[in-house]
Amino acid sequence: MAKTPVDDEPVENIVNIDVSEEMETSFLEYAYSVIYSRALPDARDGLKPVQRRILYSMDDMGLRPDRPHVKCARVVGDVMGKLHPHGDTAIYDALVRMGQPWAVRLPVIDGHGNFGSLDAGPAAMRYTECRMAPAALAMTRGLDEDTVDFRPNYDGKLDEPVVLPAAFPNLLVNGSTGIAVGMATNIPPHNLVECVQAIKHLLKHPDASVDDLMRFLPGPDLPSGGKIIGLDGVRDGYHHGRGSFKIRATARVEQVSPRRKGIVVTELPYMVGPERIIEQIKTLVQSKKISGIADVKDLTDLTKGLRLVIEVKNGINPDALLEQLYKHTKLEDNFGINMVALVDGQPQTLSLLDALRVYTDHRLDVTLRRTRFRYEKASADLHLVQGLLIAIADIDDVIAIIRGSDDVASARAKLIEVFDLSETQANYILDLQLRRLTKFSQIELEKRREELERTMAELANIIENDAELRTLVARELDEVAREHGTPRRTILLAGSGASVSASTAPLEIADDPCWVMLSSTGLVARADTDEAMPASGRRAQHDLISSAIRTTARGEYGVLTSAGRVVRAQAIELPSIALTADAPTLQGGSPIAELVALDKDERVLALTTLADSTFGWALGTRNGVVKRVNPELLNRDAWEVIRLDAGDEVVGALELAGDEGELTFITTDAQLLHFPVSSVRPQGRSGGGVAGIRLAEGAHALWFGVVDDPDAVVATVSGSSSALPGTQAGSVKVTPFAEYPGKGRGTGGVRCHRFLRGEDALINAWAGPVPAVAAAESGAPVELPAASDRRDGSGVAPPMPIAAVGTRRH
C-alpha cells in the first residue's frame, strides 16, 4: 500500500550538480578568502586583516603603553568575538609575532611573559600579557578623525577600519610573510629612519627612480643584525619585486679558554635560532663532514644577548673552519624577496618604488582627510562661538526672550528670528550655563574666535596647496623617525664576504717555526714566525718578556718551575699573537698557571726547549745552591731536575747555550757573585747541586741567571723586607755588569747596592743584556734610571713599584 505524504513532513529535494563545477567554485571562494582575508598584507598599512583587527581592538579597549598589561586571552577573545571569527590560535600567533623583537624591526605589541624564542613557541595565552607598544599608537592615531573608511564586521553589528592610518611604512619596516593560494609574500624588514628618508625624497621628487631611492634605503635592516652578502639580489628585489640575498652571521675568533680558540657568534641570520645551529653542527660532526670542533656552547643571556661559542680543537685554523660552517650550516642563509601585497584590493608584485608610492599616496590621503575633518570641526566651533558672541552682546534681550517664551521650541524660534541665528547656534545658546555669560567669557570667546580663524586658514592652506600637504607629511614622518628610529643593525657587504686567505688556507695549522714567550705577569703565548725576536730601545707598551724560546706550532716546550721540575706542554695550545716591531707584548696571552699543572705555591721561572740538542739547564736555589743538569728528556708530563732540601726552592732556572757566560747570584742583602759556567760540573737529574754563593745570616738568594753579554747591566731594587709586596716603590739602580769583579764559586760576592734609610733588603734584581726594562704588578712599563758606574751606590725612586725587570732581547 502506497504511503500518503503528510503535509508537515519534509519533502526530499535532490539537486543534481556537476562535481567539477562545484569543486572549481568552492576552491575559488576558498582561494579568494585566503588571499584577501588572511595571507596577504595591505600595501598601505602593511597589515594582514588579523593584525589590523588586533591593533584596532586593543586601541578600542584602551590598552595603551601607559596602561597596565592585560591577559592575551582577553585580547584574543575580544578580537575573535567581534571582528575575526577564524579561531584563537591564528589570532594569538599573529599577536605574538608583532611583539617579538627578533621577528619584527619595530614591535607594535608590548608583551609580558614568555613570548617564545627563535627555537621555541610562546606560552599559552592564559599566561602571557600584552598592551600596545608606543609604535602601535602611530599606526592607529587618527582613527577618530575620519582618516580611513570603515566597513561592517562579519555579522554587521559593528564597524571596523578598512585600513589603519599608519604613520610609518609598516610594510617595509616590519616586513611580512605569508602563503596564500597560488601566491606568497616574503618582505624583509627595513630601517625606519632610512625608509622615512626615502619617502621624503619621493615626496619632493615624485618621478624618482629605484636607484635614487636606494641611496637612502640601500638594503634591508634585519632585527637580528648579521651581514647581507652581495647586493645584486637586493637590487633585483627592489627593481622587480623578486630577488634573493645571503645573510651571514656575525662571528669572530676569540681565545675562549687558556688552551683553545673559539668562534664566537653574536648575531645570527634572520629567524635562525642558536639551537638549530647547534643541532646542525652536531650532525655534521657525527657524520664527519666537519672536523676540528671540540664543543659548542650556548651562553646567551638577557644581559649580553646572543653568544654562541664554538670551541676549536688545537691545531685547527679557526678562520678556515668558520668558512666551512658558513657553507654547511644556517650561519649563512638565503632570503628570497617576494614583495606581494594588496593594492586596491588586488594582489600585486611591487618594486621598492611601487611600495613607497602606495604608502605615500595613502599617507597623503590620510593627512588630507584628517585636515578636512579638523577644518570642518573648527568651522563648526567657529559657528557656535560667533553665535555666543551675538548672544553676549545682547544678553538682556536674550534672557527676556527666553523668559517670555512658553517652551523651548518657541524660545528657539524667537532667537533665530530676532538675532538671525542658525538652529544650531540657538540650541547651543539655550543649553548654555549662565556663568558663561560674563565679560571674561566674552574676552575668551573673542580670543577663541581668532584662534579658530587662524587655524582654519592654516588648514585651508594645506587642503588647497599640495606642496604644503607634502611638507606636513614629511614633517610628521620625521617626528615618527625621531621617536621610534634606531641605528642600522645589519651590515651591507657588496662583495661575497669570503676571506681569500680563510677560504684557501688549510683547515689544520701547519707545523711552522714559532716563538713561545712568557711575560713577567705570567702570560704565555705563541708567535707564528721564524724571524728573530724584535729588539728595540723603545719603551714597551705593556708587560715585558721574561723568557722566550723557539719551537714549532705543533711542537712541545718545557716549563722550569720553582719546585725544580720540568713540565711538558704543547705549543699548539697557546694563543697566537703578532709580534710588533716596537716591542713584543703578551696582552693576548693566557695565564701559564692555567695551561700547566702546578703544585701549591709552585711558580714558573722560565721556558725551555725539549729537543735532543738541548745543552742542559742551570738552576740556582734560595739557599745559594747551583746546579748544571745534563739534558735528560723523559717520556713524562713532568719530572724533577734537582733534589731540593726542605724549605729550599729554585729562584732562577734557564736553558744553557754552552759553557760560555757567567753564572750570577744576587742576594737580598745586596751581594752579587758571578763565576764561569764551566766551573760547575754537570750532574744528573737526581743530584742536589753544589755550593754557589755563601749567604750571610738571614739572607737568601733573590735572583739567579747567566750573563754572557759584555755590555750587560745589573738592575737592583731596594726596599723594606717587612713591607707588603707592591706597597712601596723603594729605590732602583742600574749599573754596568763589568763593574762587578768575578769571584770563585762558594764565596760571598761583592756589594751591589747601598741601602737608604728605611731600606734593609733588595726586593727585586736582574742582570742581563741591554736595554733593561721594568714592569709593575699590572704589567705596565716603569721607567728605569740611566746606568751608573757606582756599583755600591744608592738608587733613585721609581715612578711606581717595580714587580719585574728584564730585557727585550732573547
Secondary structure by P-SEA (a helix, b strand, c coil): cbbbbccccbbbbbbbbcaaaaaaaaaaaaaaaaacccccccccccccaaaaaaaaaaaaaccccccccccaaaaaaaaaaccccccaaaaaaaaaaaaccccccccccccccccccccccccccccbbbcccaaaaaaccccccccbbbbbccccccccccccccccccccccccccccccbbbbbbbbbaaaaaaaaaaaaacccccaaaaaacccccccccbbbbccaaaaaaaaacccbbbbbbcccccccccccbbbbbbccccccccaaaaaaaaaaaaaaccccccccccccccccccbbbbbbbcccccaaaaaaaaaaccccbbbbbbbbbbbcccccccccaaaaaaaaaaaaaaaaaaaaaaaaaaaaaaaaaaaaaaaaaaaaaaaaaaaaacccaaaaaaaaaaaccccaaaaaaaaacccccccaaaaaaaaaaaaaaaaaaaaaaaaaacaaaaaaaaaaaaaaaaaaccccccbbbbcccccccccccccccccccbbbbbbcccbbbbbbcccccccccccccccccccbbbbbcccbbbbbbccccbbbbbbcccbbbbbbbcccccccccccccccccccccccccccccccccccbbbbbcccbbbbbbccccccccccccccccccccccbbbbbcccccccccccccbbbbbbbcccbbbbcccccccccccccccccccbbbbbccccbbbbbbbbbccccccccccbbbbbbcccbbbbccccccccccccccccccccccccccccbbbbcccccbbbbccccccccbbbccccccccccccccc
